[in-house]
């Protein structure tokens, strides 16, 4: 993407940043794509993560993923078992069944 087009995009999208053009192979085709950074609004995107009762995902794995995305642990929340807070994101495991 030329610089003029990227500047126009950033002005129209509140300074979101586009990566340079990247490529991947999908369905036996070469596809071009851009990665879009949500950094300007990342603190407003996620307020709660609820892990389903039968999920194989561990809270620690989600915490590591959030840390890799720029979120950080702020405080331990002992009100509920298996619950902690990352950058004001409430994360817990549901005890409810899917029905």
N, C-alpha and C positions, 0 to 999 in steps of 0.2 A: 504494500500500500504506500503510495507516495506521501510525503510529509504533509502536504496541503490537505489531503483527504483525511489523514489521521488527526490533524489539528481540528478540522471541522467536526469530526466524530467526537473528539474529546470535549469540545465546546457544547455539543448537543447532548452529551451524556454525563454532564457534571464531572468532568475530568477523570472518568474511568479510563484506564489504560489498556490499550490493545497491544498484544505482543506482535512481533514481526510475523509474517506469514510462515506457517509451519505446515508440514505434510505428514500424512499417515496413510497406511494401506488398510482399507476396510472393504469387505465384500469384493475382493479381487480388483479394487480400483484405487488409484492414487487420488487422495482428497486433500485439498488445501483447507486450512482453517486458521482462525485467530483465537488466542486465549484472551479472555476478558477478565481484568482484575476487578474484584468487588471491594478492594481495600477501602475506598472512600465511605462505604456504608456497611462494612463487615460487622460493626457492633450492633446494627439494627436488623440484621438478617435472621439470626437464630435466637430465640428466647428460651426454648425448651426442647430437650431431646428425651423421648420416652422409648426405652428399649422393651420390646414385646417379651412376654413371659417365656416363649419358646425360642427366642433368638439365640443364636450361637455367638453373637457379637458380645464382647466384654466391654464394660465401661472403660477399662484401662486402654483398650484399643481405640475407642472413640476419643478419649483424652489425648492420646498420642497423635491422632489424626488432627484434632483441633489445634494442638501445639504446633504441628507442622504447617498449619494454615495461618499461624500468627496469633492464636488465642492462648491465654495463659491462665493457670489456676489462680483464683483469687482467695477463696475461703472454703473451709470444710464445713459442710452442713450436716450436723449430727441429728437433726430432727427425724430423719427417716434412715432406715438401714440402706446401705449401698447408694448413697446420694452425695454428690459433691457439686460445687459450683465452679464453672470456668468462665471468666469474663462475663459474669451475670447470666450465664446460660445454665438453667436448671437441668440436671441430668439425673434420671432415675430409672429403675427397672420396674415395670408394671407387674403387679401381682394378679391382675385381672385376666380372665380367660378371654379368648377371641370371640366367644359367643355372647 
